Amino acid sequence: MAYHKVNADQRAQGHSPYLDNDELQATALELEWDMEKELEEPGFDHFRLDGAVQRHPGNSQSPDLDLEPIQPSSSPKGRFQRLQEDPDYISHYTRQAPKSNRCSFFRILKVFCTALILFIFGIVIGYYARKKCPSPPASQEPNNPHIYHEILKEIKAENIQQIYRDLLQFPREDDVDIAMKILVQWRSQGLEDVRLVNYSVLLDLPGSSSNTVTLSSSGECFYPSGQQCSRDPKMLHDRDLLYSYAAYSAKGTLEAELVDVQYGTMEDLIRIQAITNVTQKIALLKLGQSPLLYKLSLLEDVGFGGVLLYVDPCDLPKMTDLAEKAFMVSLNSGGDPSTPGYASIDGSYRQNRLNLTTLLVQPISAVLARKLLSLPEDSVQKDRCVPLQLPATGKKMISLNIQSVTTYKTISNVIGYLKGAVFPDRYVIIGSHHSSLNTYGGQGWASSSAVITALIQTLTLKVKRGWRPDRTIVFCSWGGTAFGNVGSYEWAEDLKRVLQRNVVAYVSLHNPVTGNSTLRPVASPSLQQLAAESQSFNCVEKTRCPGSNVSSVQIQGDSDYFINHLGVPATQFSYEDIKASENSSFLSEALFPVHATKTEELDPAFVLHETIAKLTGQVTLKIANEPVLPFNALDIALEVQNSLKGDEVGVPQLLAVASRLRDTAELFQSDEMRPANDPKERAPVRVRMLNDVLQSLEKSFLVHQAPPGLYRNILYRLDERTSQFSVLLEALEHCKLHQSNETIQAALSEVLNSINSAQVYFKAGLDVFETTLAGKK
């Protein structure tokens, strides 16, 4: 940028673009003076060089001076390169006819030699001057959609499929080995600046044998899958059984009565407490409807001692058969539990946090849940699925044994940088993840890694042809995602101050293809319009893209830290199966063991993967290259107003401040963003100021505390069914359980302050622009 400004200033003053180096001008003038001194003889008194003709500042008639100021999107060739490319350069001198015919061959030769020496000397100076002060790389017009199309057309389904299969050839070793192989793969695609970042973190791993559930009445022992306990060594060391557990659960044995709490909603708990005392009993809980950590916090609050967790088959898509499979969940809200809020670097204080809950939590299969409920195998009645439920009569006593082991392990992140040409200190982050949990979580990690590697392949190919993004694109493959997004949290905590200042947006590739029936785009309010535009621009035929609504709902994966701690706008595209019921939200918290063939069954031609790659690439390129960040301030204000519609609280202060926020955002968008998007009205200083405001739009909406499992960024709803602010909904539910208004008052204050803070932020931005304009006038 500094180079661009210097050139623009010099040209505005009328300097020649060919002779704006002081050292070169001085040398050329000395040589010219020497040559003229020697040629002060009759016949040569009018010898001159065109290159030494005096330039008059302000002479707009000269074609060399008729140059527009350099824009960030275009860069001129270096001045010495221009000289070298001019085939007529050495003939650019003229002389008048001699006054006398007494020219000798010796004098002509002297003139020729002097001119030749001048030319060679100029070439040498030009070479070293260019080496010392290289011109900025040439780039195409950044907001030209043809360039995006040219880049994205190189993404091919067959390439992604080949990368995917290559990834699955890696032997399932530990996290560091997998990360190292991904690093080698990225470098082989042409990404030069790639780093491996390691952290030693506390993980909760399976014990030497599987956890068990035993019926106290009969003594029957079951593994989490529903199989009866066996002493067969193969069965004891089966990875599917060992990894059917809840990471960071309490350890030990608990024998107690089983209580069916269904989905563990506030209504369920109020109903159960009216019937029985739940202290130190074991809850039979269905996954879904709301975040697991939130439901467990409620169960812990009312006094339960243990939880058996399962997925009701009625909540799964019809084509999905997971009834006989247990699964893994993590009870970690994010990062290394031993270093909460700070990075796990050498010398960090390690807290003793072996368990993150007092509850003994064990995931089980639907088959085992049916056995514990004493229900028949067939639950389908007249083509209608009947949800599992404990019969009203009879008590069931069980014994739960959990023996996972906490230990320190090294997890690795792969971080690659594609440096920006204009704003290298502004980052657009694309995140995928790699897994070290055998087949748990399916092959989502391989799909994720294949798509991001295909993007790297395409972008580096364009870089080799001379293109470069304006802003830096950071490619990240995270480790430890299954244990609570450990890798992304540690890296972001380590670089928190840098990321707070530099990160512009986060684009997620967490499990891009888990189904094949519908596209599900998720984006923060400021990016919803961009996500919708990219969706209509780049969908591959026969992939059912049109008509998908972009929403702002809580999503799984490593975008968590960037959304909830940095307030960074985020977006994600993924293919899923159509949800079977309204309770299907948050089922993705369960990591089922799915084999490699599953992904290729869902997308045999990898057309869906190609679509996700192009949608992700389109959004990334727009954010990385548009002079004005493609964020929509007004959409945030509209989202806030929609979240207050039909709210039971209906506090006048909330509605009033939300209305002021909308008015200010509308003024900001019309008065500042619209002119800045017009190249004729675009001033570099104003664009920089505008982008600074846009980059921090969502930071105002981070509340200090949120219930476990709920986003701190209040712009994100729990799911598509709810439009209200999650923290307000939870506070209202909490009031029903504890018969107190204290929680709702605190939540109302948090939301009110967030909306007001955003309104003040927009207003301050407008005031700055108005002051700047007044100063110019």
Secondary structure as UniProt FT lines:
FT   HELIX           2..12
FT   TURN            13..14
FT   HELIX           22..38
FT   TURN            42..43
FT   TURN            45..46
FT   STRAND          48..49
FT   HELIX           50..52
FT   TURN            57..58
FT   TURN            60..61
FT   TURN            63..65
FT   TURN            72..73
FT   HELIX           79..85
FT   TURN            87..88
FT   HELIX           89..91
FT   STRAND          93..94
FT   HELIX           105..132
FT   TURN            142..143
FT   HELIX           145..152
FT   TURN            153..154
FT   HELIX           157..168
FT   HELIX           175..188
FT   TURN            189..190
FT   STRAND          193..205
FT   STRAND          212..215
FT   TURN            216..218
FT   STRAND          221..222
FT   TURN            224..225
FT   HELIX           233..236
FT   HELIX           239..242
FT   STRAND          246..247
FT   STRAND          252..262
FT   HELIX           266..275
FT   TURN            279..280
FT   STRAND          282..286
FT   HELIX           292..302
FT   STRAND          306..310
FT   HELIX           313..315
FT   TURN            318..319
FT   TURN            323..324
FT   STRAND          328..330
FT   TURN            337..338
FT   TURN            340..341
FT   TURN            346..347
FT   STRAND          360..363
FT   HELIX           366..372
FT   TURN            373..374
FT   STRAND          380..381
FT   TURN            382..383
FT   STRAND          384..385
FT   STRAND          397..402
FT   STRAND          405..418
FT   STRAND          423..433
FT   TURN            438..439
FT   TURN            441..443
FT   HELIX           444..464
FT   TURN            465..466
FT   STRAND          471..478
FT   HELIX           481..483
FT   HELIX           486..494
FT   HELIX           496..502
FT   STRAND          503..508
FT   STRAND          518..523
FT   HELIX           525..527
FT   HELIX           528..538
FT   TURN            541..542
FT   TURN            546..547
FT   TURN            558..559
FT   HELIX           560..564
FT   STRAND          570..576
FT   HELIX           582..584
FT   TURN            585..586
FT   HELIX           587..589
FT   HELIX           597..602
FT   TURN            604..605
FT   HELIX           607..625
FT   HELIX           633..644
FT   TURN            645..646
FT   HELIX           652..668
FT   HELIX           669..673
FT   HELIX           674..676
FT   TURN            679..681
FT   HELIX           684..695
FT   HELIX           697..701
FT   TURN            708..709
FT   TURN            714..715
FT   TURN            720..721
FT   HELIX           726..738
FT   HELIX           742..776
//
